[in-house]
Amino acid sequence: MKFKIKTNLVSGILMGLFSIFLLVTMPQQIRVPAFDSGAPSPRIIPMICTVLMLVFSVVLIIQSLVFKKEKVVEFDWQKEKPAIILILALCVYVALIIYIGYVLASIIIFCLVLFYCGERKWYMFVYTIVAAVLIYFLFKKVFLINLPSGLLPF
């Protein structure tokens, strides 16, 4: 299955919608201090970046519709499917971290990704498991940052 994508138009619309979503949700996500210390609001930098993203999205849409400056890319599902599957696996990984913890999610997803990419050497899977556990304890004991432990008792 192949289809063509107008890059300026599609990216302008998607990023414009995303920036509008961010502008609407930002007041609930980033609170302004109750007292005025004279310092800039913590919203100032994210707000500037989001407004600039909206402005550049409109510029992309104008370039596409008015000036007809467009790059058309052909999207071939068969070529893009492996990358999309890996992106979906990383999305599942983020969800699993919340529910079962960092170590188990890392072991499950990264071992599945290794297998999906064609890795069959057993020691690569062992390295992945050891790395997940070592990174967890590195963050917990050295950096003093708690990663989600989930179902594990430590």
Steps between C-alpha positions, in 0.01 A plus 500: 500500500653827384376855537645847458542751781537874455759561770450873561122477515480187715773604744356853523154367585624237748740732682243780497243275668762379747605855589136604551454198728810605697381860528165382637643250748803696618319706767394178676844339467732784598374695797590861567640564851244633749731787597671748270876478542572724203647209305358394165221247510596134460268497197693761304749276312252221419245762391750673269602166345139395451397831341801483268403145406149622416637791293734272303218252447291776343801597285527141375130489416526832314806376310308194392164654409594849378855474365468136389841423653461137585705186524297189427622179660372158405418289804542127441349294782722198431819705538379695805333214690809388698568853626134553592495171690809607697341837579186324623718267710658805666153641570404170662827518696404838646161364605653186648748702707206658680323172574771237550808714565819593319691172536226263384387733220859537376562127508176417318507769231871504423521122480200504263665775293824299481304195386300707249822641354632149445732457797522136609818492711402416858770718658356815338179438691701450820682831438166672460366358826818586691505852352138563604573395859831693517341818363220470755743472791727771354210745504376385840829478692735743323276769352238462778221501241227243547390334180164324521554164671156366415453135589854444629562531876817713476 
